[in-house]
Amino acid sequence: MPCKALAVCLLGLLALSSACYIQNCPIGGKRAVLDMDIRKCLPCGPRNQGRCFGPNICCGEELGCYLGTSETLRCQEETFLPTPCEAGHKPCGSGGSCAAPGICCGTEGCLLDSSCDQETLFA
């Protein structure tokens, strides 16, 4: 009898967990939910004035970008969050977004980009 009770408990816990199983996966996978509101990425940098653009990238309009410094440590937490986030508003480069005046960042790094000028940075 204890084995049956244990099996029932495990099945109950399995049914209540938030994993993506074959019968309830959204099209495109767990992270491809289209009707979810996209949240802002975690704040980072001095006085939390920036936003995370990748696991080692923190950028802000007034502070520029930090890459691989202590200001970016908070950005590593973003990897463990279950929902996607959006850091910049204006798209630029190859899949990136404007992070600071003249700078376009994606999850892997940043590049200088004249389309990210001050006037249209967060338009």
MODELLER restraints for C-alpha pairs under 7 A, 6 or more apart:
rsr = mdl.restraints
at = mdl.atoms
rsr.add(forms.Gaussian(group=physical.xy_distance, feature=features.Distance(at['CA:20:A'], at['CA:30:A']), mean=6.13, stdev=0.5))
rsr.add(forms.Gaussian(group=physical.xy_distance, feature=features.Distance(at['CA:26:A'], at['CA:32:A']), mean=6.86, stdev=0.5))
rsr.add(forms.Gaussian(group=physical.xy_distance, feature=features.Distance(at['CA:26:A'], at['CA:33:A']), mean=6.27, stdev=0.5))
rsr.add(forms.Gaussian(group=physical.xy_distance, feature=features.Distance(at['CA:31:A'], at['CA:83:A']), mean=6.67, stdev=0.5))
rsr.add(forms.Gaussian(group=physical.xy_distance, feature=features.Distance(at['CA:31:A'], at['CA:84:A']), mean=6.99, stdev=0.5))
rsr.add(forms.Gaussian(group=physical.xy_distance, feature=features.Distance(at['CA:38:A'], at['CA:84:A']), mean=6.17, stdev=0.5))
rsr.add(forms.Gaussian(group=physical.xy_distance, feature=features.Distance(at['CA:38:A'], at['CA:85:A']), mean=5.39, stdev=0.5))
rsr.add(forms.Gaussian(group=physical.xy_distance, feature=features.Distance(at['CA:38:A'], at['CA:86:A']), mean=6.43, stdev=0.5))
rsr.add(forms.Gaussian(group=physical.xy_distance, feature=features.Distance(at['CA:39:A'], at['CA:84:A']), mean=6.98, stdev=0.5))
rsr.add(forms.Gaussian(group=physical.xy_distance, feature=features.Distance(at['CA:39:A'], at['CA:85:A']), mean=4.86, stdev=0.5))
rsr.add(forms.Gaussian(group=physical.xy_distance, feature=features.Distance(at['CA:39:A'], at['CA:86:A']), mean=6.23, stdev=0.5))
rsr.add(forms.Gaussian(group=physical.xy_distance, feature=features.Distance(at['CA:40:A'], at['CA:85:A']), mean=5.23, stdev=0.5))
rsr.add(forms.Gaussian(group=physical.xy_distance, feature=features.Distance(at['CA:40:A'], at['CA:86:A']), mean=5.05, stdev=0.5))
rsr.add(forms.Gaussian(group=physical.xy_distance, feature=features.Distance(at['CA:40:A'], at['CA:87:A']), mean=5.80, stdev=0.5))
rsr.add(forms.Gaussian(group=physical.xy_distance, feature=features.Distance(at['CA:41:A'], at['CA:51:A']), mean=5.93, stdev=0.5))
rsr.add(forms.Gaussian(group=physical.xy_distance, feature=features.Distance(at['CA:41:A'], at['CA:52:A']), mean=5.70, stdev=0.5))
rsr.add(forms.Gaussian(group=physical.xy_distance, feature=features.Distance(at['CA:41:A'], at['CA:85:A']), mean=4.90, stdev=0.5))
rsr.add(forms.Gaussian(group=physical.xy_distance, feature=features.Distance(at['CA:41:A'], at['CA:86:A']), mean=5.55, stdev=0.5))
rsr.add(forms.Gaussian(group=physical.xy_distance, feature=features.Distance(at['CA:41:A'], at['CA:87:A']), mean=5.21, stdev=0.5))
rsr.add(forms.Gaussian(group=physical.xy_distance, feature=features.Distance(at['CA:42:A'], at['CA:51:A']), mean=5.78, stdev=0.5))
rsr.add(forms.Gaussian(group=physical.xy_distance, feature=features.Distance(at['CA:42:A'], at['CA:52:A']), mean=5.73, stdev=0.5))
rsr.add(forms.Gaussian(group=physical.xy_distance, feature=features.Distance(at['CA:42:A'], at['CA:75:A']), mean=6.74, stdev=0.5))
rsr.add(forms.Gaussian(group=physical.xy_distance, feature=features.Distance(at['CA:42:A'], at['CA:78:A']), mean=6.89, stdev=0.5))
rsr.add(forms.Gaussian(group=physical.xy_distance, feature=features.Distance(at['CA:43:A'], at['CA:49:A']), mean=6.67, stdev=0.5))
rsr.add(forms.Gaussian(group=physical.xy_distance, feature=features.Distance(at['CA:43:A'], at['CA:50:A']), mean=5.55, stdev=0.5))
rsr.add(forms.Gaussian(group=physical.xy_distance, feature=features.Distance(at['CA:43:A'], at['CA:51:A']), mean=4.53, stdev=0.5))
rsr.add(forms.Gaussian(group=physical.xy_distance, feature=features.Distance(at['CA:43:A'], at['CA:52:A']), mean=6.34, stdev=0.5))
rsr.add(forms.Gaussian(group=physical.xy_distance, feature=features.Distance(at['CA:44:A'], at['CA:50:A']), mean=5.00, stdev=0.5))
rsr.add(forms.Gaussian(group=physical.xy_distance, feature=features.Distance(at['CA:44:A'], at['CA:51:A']), mean=5.43, stdev=0.5))
rsr.add(forms.Gaussian(group=physical.xy_distance, feature=features.Distance(at['CA:44:A'], at['CA:52:A']), mean=6.29, stdev=0.5))
rsr.add(forms.Gaussian(group=physical.xy_distance, feature=features.Distance(at['CA:44:A'], at['CA:58:A']), mean=6.12, stdev=0.5))
rsr.add(forms.Gaussian(group=physical.xy_distance, feature=features.Distance(at['CA:44:A'], at['CA:71:A']), mean=6.41, stdev=0.5))
rsr.add(forms.Gaussian(group=physical.xy_distance, feature=features.Distance(at['CA:44:A'], at['CA:72:A']), mean=6.56, stdev=0.5))
rsr.add(forms.Gaussian(group=physical.xy_distance, feature=features.Distance(at['CA:44:A'], at['CA:74:A']), mean=6.21, stdev=0.5))
rsr.add(forms.Gaussian(group=physical.xy_distance, feature=features.Distance(at['CA:44:A'], at['CA:75:A']), mean=6.93, stdev=0.5))
rsr.add(forms.Gaussian(group=physical.xy_distance, feature=features.Distance(at['CA:45:A'], at['CA:58:A']), mean=6.39, stdev=0.5))
rsr.add(forms.Gaussian(group=physical.xy_distance, feature=features.Distance(at['CA:45:A'], at['CA:71:A']), mean=4.58, stdev=0.5))
rsr.add(forms.Gaussian(group=physical.xy_distance, feature=features.Distance(at['CA:45:A'], at['CA:72:A']), mean=6.66, stdev=0.5))
rsr.add(forms.Gaussian(group=physical.xy_distance, feature=features.Distance(at['CA:46:A'], at['CA:71:A']), mean=6.94, stdev=0.5))
rsr.add(forms.Gaussian(group=physical.xy_distance, feature=features.Distance(at['CA:49:A'], at['CA:60:A']), mean=6.14, stdev=0.5))
rsr.add(forms.Gaussian(group=physical.xy_distance, feature=features.Distance(at['CA:50:A'], at['CA:58:A']), mean=5.97, stdev=0.5))
rsr.add(forms.Gaussian(group=physical.xy_distance, feature=features.Distance(at['CA:50:A'], at['CA:59:A']), mean=4.94, stdev=0.5))
rsr.add(forms.Gaussian(group=physical.xy_distance, feature=features.Distance(at['CA:50:A'], at['CA:60:A']), mean=3.98, stdev=0.5))
rsr.add(forms.Gaussian(group=physical.xy_distance, feature=features.Distance(at['CA:51:A'], at['CA:58:A']), mean=5.57, stdev=0.5))
rsr.add(forms.Gaussian(group=physical.xy_distance, feature=features.Distance(at['CA:51:A'], at['CA:59:A']), mean=5.59, stdev=0.5))
rsr.add(forms.Gaussian(group=physical.xy_distance, feature=features.Distance(at['CA:51:A'], at['CA:60:A']), mean=6.22, stdev=0.5))
rsr.add(forms.Gaussian(group=physical.xy_distance, feature=features.Distance(at['CA:51:A'], at['CA:87:A']), mean=5.92, stdev=0.5))
rsr.add(forms.Gaussian(group=physical.xy_distance, feature=features.Distance(at['CA:52:A'], at['CA:58:A']), mean=4.59, stdev=0.5))
rsr.add(forms.Gaussian(group=physical.xy_distance, feature=features.Distance(at['CA:52:A'], at['CA:59:A']), mean=6.56, stdev=0.5))
rsr.add(forms.Gaussian(group=physical.xy_distance, feature=features.Distance(at['CA:52:A'], at['CA:75:A']), mean=5.35, stdev=0.5))
rsr.add(forms.Gaussian(group=physical.xy_distance, feature=features.Distance(at['CA:52:A'], at['CA:87:A']), mean=6.43, stdev=0.5))
rsr.add(forms.Gaussian(group=physical.xy_distance, feature=features.Distance(at['CA:53:A'], at['CA:59:A']), mean=6.98, stdev=0.5))
rsr.add(forms.Gaussian(group=physical.xy_distance, feature=features.Distance(at['CA:53:A'], at['CA:87:A']), mean=5.89, stdev=0.5))
rsr.add(forms.Gaussian(group=physical.xy_distance, feature=features.Distance(at['CA:53:A'], at['CA:105:A']), mean=6.63, stdev=0.5))
rsr.add(forms.Gaussian(group=physical.xy_distance, feature=features.Distance(at['CA:53:A'], at['CA:106:A']), mean=6.26, stdev=0.5))
rsr.add(forms.Gaussian(group=physical.xy_distance, feature=features.Distance(at['CA:53:A'], at['CA:107:A']), mean=5.72, stdev=0.5))
rsr.add(forms.Gaussian(group=physical.xy_distance, feature=features.Distance(at['CA:54:A'], at['CA:75:A']), mean=6.63, stdev=0.5))
rsr.add(forms.Gaussian(group=physical.xy_distance, feature=features.Distance(at['CA:54:A'], at['CA:106:A']), mean=6.85, stdev=0.5))
rsr.add(forms.Gaussian(group=physical.xy_distance, feature=features.Distance(at['CA:54:A'], at['CA:107:A']), mean=4.15, stdev=0.5))
rsr.add(forms.Gaussian(group=physical.xy_distance, feature=features.Distance(at['CA:54:A'], at['CA:108:A']), mean=6.54, stdev=0.5))
rsr.add(forms.Gaussian(group=physical.xy_distance, feature=features.Distance(at['CA:55:A'], at['CA:75:A']), mean=4.95, stdev=0.5))
rsr.add(forms.Gaussian(group=physical.xy_distance, feature=features.Distance(at['CA:55:A'], at['CA:76:A']), mean=4.55, stdev=0.5))
rsr.add(forms.Gaussian(group=physical.xy_distance, feature=features.Distance(at['CA:55:A'], at['CA:78:A']), mean=6.95, stdev=0.5))
rsr.add(forms.Gaussian(group=physical.xy_distance, feature=features.Distance(at['CA:55:A'], at['CA:79:A']), mean=6.93, stdev=0.5))
rsr.add(forms.Gaussian(group=physical.xy_distance, feature=features.Distance(at['CA:56:A'], at['CA:67:A']), mean=5.63, stdev=0.5))
rsr.add(forms.Gaussian(group=physical.xy_distance, feature=features.Distance(at['CA:56:A'], at['CA:68:A']), mean=4.87, stdev=0.5))
rsr.add(forms.Gaussian(group=physical.xy_distance, feature=features.Distance(at['CA:56:A'], at['CA:72:A']), mean=5.20, stdev=0.5))
rsr.add(forms.Gaussian(group=physical.xy_distance, feature=features.Distance(at['CA:56:A'], at['CA:73:A']), mean=6.91, stdev=0.5))
rsr.add(forms.Gaussian(group=physical.xy_distance, feature=features.Distance(at['CA:56:A'], at['CA:75:A']), mean=6.24, stdev=0.5))
rsr.add(forms.Gaussian(group=physical.xy_distance, feature=features.Distance(at['CA:56:A'], at['CA:76:A']), mean=6.76, stdev=0.5))
rsr.add(forms.Gaussian(group=physical.xy_distance, feature=features.Distance(at['CA:57:A'], at['CA:65:A']), mean=6.96, stdev=0.5))
rsr.add(forms.Gaussian(group=physical.xy_distance, feature=features.Distance(at['CA:57:A'], at['CA:66:A']), mean=5.82, stdev=0.5))
rsr.add(forms.Gaussian(group=physical.xy_distance, feature=features.Distance(at['CA:57:A'], at['CA:67:A']), mean=4.74, stdev=0.5))
rsr.add(forms.Gaussian(group=physical.xy_distance, feature=features.Distance(at['CA:57:A'], at['CA:68:A']), mean=6.53, stdev=0.5))
rsr.add(forms.Gaussian(group=physical.xy_distance, feature=features.Distance(at['CA:57:A'], at['CA:72:A']), mean=5.72, stdev=0.5))
rsr.add(forms.Gaussian(group=physical.xy_distance, feature=features.Distance(at['CA:58:A'], at['CA:65:A']), mean=5.58, stdev=0.5))
rsr.add(forms.Gaussian(group=physical.xy_distance, feature=features.Distance(at['CA:58:A'], at['CA:66:A']), mean=5.14, stdev=0.5))
rsr.add(forms.Gaussian(group=physical.xy_distance, feature=features.Distance(at['CA:58:A'], at['CA:67:A']), mean=6.60, stdev=0.5))
rsr.add(forms.Gaussian(group=physical.xy_distance, feature=features.Distance(at['CA:58:A'], at['CA:71:A']), mean=6.93, stdev=0.5))
rsr.add(forms.Gaussian(group=physical.xy_distance, feature=features.Distance(at['CA:58:A'], at['CA:72:A']), mean=5.42, stdev=0.5))
rsr.add(forms.Gaussian(group=physical.xy_distance, feature=features.Distance(at['CA:59:A'], at['CA:65:A']), mean=4.05, stdev=0.5))
rsr.add(forms.Gaussian(group=physical.xy_distance, feature=features.Distance(at['CA:59:A'], at['CA:66:A']), mean=6.20, stdev=0.5))
rsr.add(forms.Gaussian(group=physical.xy_distance, feature=features.Distance(at['CA:59:A'], at['CA:99:A']), mean=5.63, stdev=0.5))
rsr.add(forms.Gaussian(group=physical.xy_distance, feature=features.Distance(at['CA:59:A'], at['CA:100:A']), mean=6.40, stdev=0.5))
rsr.add(forms.Gaussian(group=physical.xy_distance, feature=features.Distance(at['CA:60:A'], at['CA:99:A']), mean=6.29, stdev=0.5))
rsr.add(forms.Gaussian(group=physical.xy_distance, feature=features.Distance(at['CA:60:A'], at['CA:100:A']), mean=5.65, stdev=0.5))
rsr.add(forms.Gaussian(group=physical.xy_distance, feature=features.Distance(at['CA:61:A'], at['CA:99:A']), mean=6.80, stdev=0.5))
rsr.add(forms.Gaussian(group=physical.xy_distance, feature=features.Distance(at['CA:61:A'], at['CA:100:A']), mean=4.54, stdev=0.5))
rsr.add(forms.Gaussian(group=physical.xy_distance, feature=features.Distance(at['CA:61:A'], at['CA:101:A']), mean=6.48, stdev=0.5))
rsr.add(forms.Gaussian(group=physical.xy_distance, feature=features.Distance(at['CA:64:A'], at['CA:100:A']), mean=5.38, stdev=0.5))
rsr.add(forms.Gaussian(group=physical.xy_distance, feature=features.Distance(at['CA:66:A'], at['CA:72:A']), mean=6.71, stdev=0.5))
rsr.add(forms.Gaussian(group=physical.xy_distance, feature=features.Distance(at['CA:88:A'], at['CA:97:A']), mean=5.23, stdev=0.5))
rsr.add(forms.Gaussian(group=physical.xy_distance, feature=features.Distance(at['CA:88:A'], at['CA:98:A']), mean=5.64, stdev=0.5))
rsr.add(forms.Gaussian(group=physical.xy_distance, feature=features.Distance(at['CA:88:A'], at['CA:99:A']), mean=5.80, stdev=0.5))
rsr.add(forms.Gaussian(group=physical.xy_distance, feature=features.Distance(at['CA:89:A'], at['CA:97:A']), mean=6.39, stdev=0.5))
rsr.add(forms.Gaussian(group=physical.xy_distance, feature=features.Distance(at['CA:89:A'], at['CA:98:A']), mean=6.87, stdev=0.5))
rsr.add(forms.Gaussian(group=physical.xy_distance, feature=features.Distance(at['CA:89:A'], at['CA:122:A']), mean=5.73, stdev=0.5))
rsr.add(forms.Gaussian(group=physical.xy_distance, feature=features.Distance(at['CA:90:A'], at['CA:97:A']), mean=5.42, stdev=0.5))
rsr.add(forms.Gaussian(group=physical.xy_distance, feature=features.Distance(at['CA:90:A'], at['CA:98:A']), mean=5.59, stdev=0.5))
rsr.add(forms.Gaussian(group=physical.xy_distance, feature=features.Distance(at['CA:90:A'], at['CA:121:A']), mean=6.63, stdev=0.5))
rsr.add(forms.Gaussian(group=physical.xy_distance, feature=features.Distance(at['CA:90:A'], at['CA:122:A']), mean=6.12, stdev=0.5))
rsr.add(forms.Gaussian(group=physical.xy_distance, feature=features.Distance(at['CA:90:A'], at['CA:123:A']), mean=6.54, stdev=0.5))
rsr.add(forms.Gaussian(group=physical.xy_distance, feature=features.Distance(at['CA:91:A'], at['CA:97:A']), mean=4.18, stdev=0.5))
rsr.add(forms.Gaussian(group=physical.xy_distance, feature=features.Distance(at['CA:91:A'], at['CA:98:A']), mean=6.32, stdev=0.5))
rsr.add(forms.Gaussian(group=physical.xy_distance, feature=features.Distance(at['CA:92:A'], at['CA:98:A']), mean=6.19, stdev=0.5))
rsr.add(forms.Gaussian(group=physical.xy_distance, feature=features.Distance(at['CA:92:A'], at['CA:104:A']), mean=6.11, stdev=0.5))
rsr.add(forms.Gaussian(group=physical.xy_distance, feature=features.Distance(at['CA:93:A'], at['CA:104:A']), mean=6.58, stdev=0.5))
rsr.add(forms.Gaussian(group=physical.xy_distance, feature=features.Distance(at['CA:95:A'], at['CA:106:A']), mean=6.48, stdev=0.5))
rsr.add(forms.Gaussian(group=physical.xy_distance, feature=features.Distance(at['CA:96:A'], at['CA:104:A']), mean=6.12, stdev=0.5))
rsr.add(forms.Gaussian(group=physical.xy_distance, feature=features.Distance(at['CA:96:A'], at['CA:105:A']), mean=5.13, stdev=0.5))
rsr.add(forms.Gaussian(group=physical.xy_distance, feature=features.Distance(at['CA:96:A'], at['CA:106:A']), mean=4.15, stdev=0.5))
rsr.add(forms.Gaussian(group=physical.xy_distance, feature=features.Distance(at['CA:97:A'], at['CA:104:A']), mean=5.46, stdev=0.5))
rsr.add(forms.Gaussian(group=physical.xy_distance, feature=features.Distance(at['CA:97:A'], at['CA:105:A']), mean=5.63, stdev=0.5))
rsr.add(forms.Gaussian(group=physical.xy_distance, feature=features.Distance(at['CA:97:A'], at['CA:106:A']), mean=6.51, stdev=0.5))
rsr.add(forms.Gaussian(group=physical.xy_distance, feature=features.Distance(at['CA:98:A'], at['CA:104:A']), mean=4.47, stdev=0.5))
rsr.add(forms.Gaussian(group=physical.xy_distance, feature=features.Distance(at['CA:98:A'], at['CA:105:A']), mean=6.30, stdev=0.5))
rsr.add(forms.Gaussian(group=physical.xy_distance, feature=features.Distance(at['CA:98:A'], at['CA:116:A']), mean=5.45, stdev=0.5))
rsr.add(forms.Gaussian(group=physical.xy_distance, feature=features.Distance(at['CA:98:A'], at['CA:121:A']), mean=6.19, stdev=0.5))
rsr.add(forms.Gaussian(group=physical.xy_distance, feature=features.Distance(at['CA:99:A'], at['CA:105:A']), mean=5.90, stdev=0.5))
rsr.add(forms.Gaussian(group=physical.xy_distance, feature=features.Distance(at['CA:101:A'], at['CA:116:A']), mean=5.65, stdev=0.5))
rsr.add(forms.Gaussian(group=physical.xy_distance, feature=features.Distance(at['CA:101:A'], at['CA:117:A']), mean=5.10, stdev=0.5))
rsr.add(forms.Gaussian(group=physical.xy_distance, feature=features.Distance(at['CA:101:A'], at['CA:118:A']), mean=5.05, stdev=0.5))
rsr.add(forms.Gaussian(group=physical.xy_distance, feature=features.Distance(at['CA:101:A'], at['CA:121:A']), mean=6.48, stdev=0.5))
rsr.add(forms.Gaussian(group=physical.xy_distance, feature=features.Distance(at['CA:102:A'], at['CA:112:A']), mean=5.67, stdev=0.5))
rsr.add(forms.Gaussian(group=physical.xy_distance, feature=features.Distance(at['CA:102:A'], at['CA:113:A']), mean=5.16, stdev=0.5))
rsr.add(forms.Gaussian(group=physical.xy_distance, feature=features.Distance(at['CA:102:A'], at['CA:114:A']), mean=5.34, stdev=0.5))
rsr.add(forms.Gaussian(group=physical.xy_distance, feature=features.Distance(at['CA:102:A'], at['CA:115:A']), mean=7.00, stdev=0.5))
rsr.add(forms.Gaussian(group=physical.xy_distance, feature=features.Distance(at['CA:102:A'], at['CA:116:A']), mean=4.65, stdev=0.5))
rsr.add(forms.Gaussian(group=physical.xy_distance, feature=features.Distance(at['CA:102:A'], at['CA:117:A']), mean=5.09, stdev=0.5))
rsr.add(forms.Gaussian(group=physical.xy_distance, feature=features.Distance(at['CA:103:A'], at['CA:110:A']), mean=6.61, stdev=0.5))
rsr.add(forms.Gaussian(group=physical.xy_distance, feature=features.Distance(at['CA:103:A'], at['CA:111:A']), mean=5.77, stdev=0.5))
rsr.add(forms.Gaussian(group=physical.xy_distance, feature=features.Distance(at['CA:103:A'], at['CA:112:A']), mean=4.69, stdev=0.5))
rsr.add(forms.Gaussian(group=physical.xy_distance, feature=features.Distance(at['CA:103:A'], at['CA:113:A']), mean=5.39, stdev=0.5))
rsr.add(forms.Gaussian(group=physical.xy_distance, feature=features.Distance(at['CA:103:A'], at['CA:116:A']), mean=6.10, stdev=0.5))
rsr.add(forms.Gaussian(group=physical.xy_distance, feature=features.Distance(at['CA:104:A'], at['CA:110:A']), mean=5.51, stdev=0.5))
rsr.add(forms.Gaussian(group=physical.xy_distance, feature=features.Distance(at['CA:104:A'], at['CA:111:A']), mean=5.34, stdev=0.5))
rsr.add(forms.Gaussian(group=physical.xy_distance, feature=features.Distance(at['CA:104:A'], at['CA:112:A']), mean=6.15, stdev=0.5))
rsr.add(forms.Gaussian(group=physical.xy_distance, feature=features.Distance(at['CA:104:A'], at['CA:113:A']), mean=5.75, stdev=0.5))
rsr.add(forms.Gaussian(group=physical.xy_distance, feature=features.Distance(at['CA:104:A'], at['CA:116:A']), mean=6.69, stdev=0.5))
rsr.add(forms.Gaussian(group=physical.xy_distance, feature=features.Distance(at['CA:105:A'], at['CA:111:A']), mean=6.39, stdev=0.5))
